[in-house]
Amino acid sequence: MKRIAFHIALILFSQNLIAQLLPNLGGQRAGISTLTFLKNDVSPRSMAMSGANLTLSADGMSTFHNPATMAQAKGMHFTANDLLLGAGIHQSWFSALIPMKSSTSALGFNLNYLSSGAMKVRTEFQPLGTGAYFYANQLAGGLAYSKLLSDRFSFGANLKVIHERLAQYTNTTIGADLGFLYTTDIRGLKFGIVVQNFGGNSALSGDFLEVDFNRSNVNLDKYAMPTVFRLGASINALDQEDQKIVVAVQLEHPNDNSENLRIASEYNFKELLFVRGGIKINVQGQRLPTLGLGYRARLGRNAIMVNYAINSTQYLGTLHAFGLDLMINNDKRE
């Protein structure tokens, strides 16, 4: 027990040391992108592992983690997740993953939706509200495809249409995620590469009514999407018949912030109970590890996975994510 406590303490106290070794390259770019809801980790499994998700086994969140992993799915997946961001803000995810009969490719559909809820319209003379309400909503709908090019290499892409509405202003644009996965025969060692949220610049558009109390000039400039390049690997540190431990490492290079590192692990007991944890290094406001649990129940030939994750942050408080993943015909792929 003392040994386990020592290793946990060593990991926690080593974060500050490793953060000093990572240069703050790109820190001056913070805040230059738009549509930042695309960066939120809406996957409880991924959030529990600090976002080290590129090489995770295929599930209903593969279109979000790495579309290249979709082709390795053993059956259909239907997934629903909810991320609680505080202040009444929710972000929801719905997706479906359908393997093709060719057994070498898969299709995916996904919907990512963030809503602020109703907010009061306030003016200088009615600070408690005018009786009217406005909303801040953001939506991304995607179609994904993945194919096995060999027994070791696969690629995938997710093309999405993104729409946001902030009061009377709207913005619609197109983005894409591209992913690659390479699997070796060395203890399940995998390497993954993903370019996420790749697309052009976009700007809000809408009517603006000038009055004496407002600025005379309002510029709706174009801003880039939150593109991020991810490189990751994972390996089975323990691989026995009734239990498994996967260790994952991931390096991220965002276009609107500093480079950062994620280290995580997942303990799998008899494909029934999953315990997850991870740390983020060189991520501002993220000093504590992320944690999560998963439980898988059988439904005849099918199964359902219940996932939960918790992430304690310095600025947004404690975030919670919940998810359900229904797996159909998961024992044998058609």
C-alpha positions, -999 to +999 in steps of 0.1 A: +000+000+000+029+024+009+044+016-025+012+025-044+009+058-024+045+066-031+040+062-069+008+083-069+026+111-050+055+109-074+033+113-104+015+143-088+046+161-077+064+155-110+038+176-130+054+209-120+089+196-129+078+183-163+059+215-170+091+234-166+108+212-192+080+219-217+086+253-233+056+277-234+056+278-271+024+292-285+012+306-252+009+341-268-017+327-292-042+321-265-077+333-274-073+338-311-097+311-323-135+308-324-160+280-320-141+268-289-169+245-279-153+220-303-123+217-279-145+206-250-140+169-241-176+156-243-164+119-239-164+107-203-139+080-211-115+105-227-121+132-201-112+107-173-080+100-192-071+137-195-079+136-233-053+109-241-078+093-265-061+088-299-055+051-296-084+040-274-103+009-285-132+016-308-165+028-292-193+052-299-170+082-294-145+071-320-156+099-343-146+123-316-114+105-304-099+094-337-121+085-367-094+060-378-104+037-349-139+033-362-129+006-386-119-016-357-154-016-341-169-051-336-205-040-338-228-010-339-226+017-313-251+043-303-239+069-278-253+098-258-232+120-235-237+151-214-210+175-201-219+199-173-200+231-177-216+252-149-238+283-150-266+262-166-245+255-196-247+219-210-229+203-239-244+171-254-232+145-278-251+120-298-234+096-323-238+063-341-211+040-355-220+014-380-195-011-394-199-020-430-204-056-442-170-055-459-155-057-424-128-032-434-147+001-431-173+019-410-196+049-411-203+073-383-228+101-375-223+126-347-240+156-333-223+180-308-245+206-292-238+233-266-266+255-251-264+283-227-300+282-218-322+314-217-305+346-207-322+379-199-319+409-223-307+438-201-304+475-210-290+505-193-324+515-180-337+479-174-307+461-157-330+435-142-343+425-177-366+437-204-388+406-204-371+393-235-345+365-236-316+355-259-296+324-264-260+313-272-262+280-290-235+261-310-240+230-330-218+207-351-231+178-372-207+153-387-204+124-411-174+101-406-158+073-426-130+049-417-112+022-435-086-005-427-059-003-453-041-033-438-043-054-406-022-028-389-030+006-405-063+025-408-074+060-415-106+080-410-121+114-416-150+133-401-166+161-421-188+184-401-210+214-406-208+239-377-234+265-368-235+290-339-260+316-328-252+344-304-284+364-299-291+379-334-257+369-348-251+337-366-221+319-382-220+287-403-189+270-416-174+236-424-146+217-406-129+183-407-111+158-386-084+135-401-070+106-382-045+077-386-039+046-365-010+021-366-012-011-345+019-033-338+021-068-324+042-056-294+019-057-263-009-039-282+013-009-289-005+016-310+004+050-325-022+076-335-022+109-353-051+133-356-056+168-370-089+180-354-111+210-364-093+218-396-110+245-416-110+281-427-117+313-409-153+324-402-171+354-387-205+361-372-230+380-393-262+398-384-280+431-379-267+456-354-288+486-343-267+516-334-279+539-306-263+566-286-252+543-259-234+518-283-201+521-301-204+536-336-183+509-352-187+472-346-163+450-365-172+413-369-137+400-378-129+365-391-113+341-367-097+306-371-112+274-359-094+258-329-073+234-349-051+210-329-025+185-340-023+154-318+003+126-316-002+097-292+007+062-283-006+035-259+005+001-247-008-028-226+012-025-194-007-055-181-026-080-204-041-110-186-072-130-192-093-112-166-077-078-163-058-053-184-040-020-179-036+004-208-011+033-205-014+062-230+007+093-237-004+121-260+013+153-272-009+182-284-001+212-305-031+236-306-032+267-329-045+289-300-024+278-270+008+262-257+019+227-264+009+202-237+012+166-227-013+141-214-005+109-196-033+084-186-042+048-179-072+026-179-077-005-157-101-031-172-114-058-150-131-087-169-145-062-195-169-053-167-155-026-146-132+002-159-112+026-137-095+055-154-072+084-145-048+109-161-029+141-158-025+171-181+009+188-182+014+224-192-023+231-193-032+263-174-057+258-146-053+220-147-033+209-116-053+179-103-056+146-121-088+136-139-107+105-128-135+083-141-153+050-140-171+028-165-194-002-160-205-026-188-237-047-185-249-074-208-282-072-226-284-106-243-260-105-272-257-068-268-242-046-241-244-012-226-216+009-211-222+035-185-193+061-181-186+089-157-157+114-154-148+142-131-123+170-139-114+196-112-102+228-128-090+261-114-112+284-134-143+265-144-147+246-111-155+208-111-167+194-145-188+163-147-195+141-177-219+113-181-224+089-210-242+058-223-229+036-251-252+009-265-233-018-283-253-040-307-240-074-320-207-066-304-196-102-301-193-108-338-190-084-367-210-090-397 
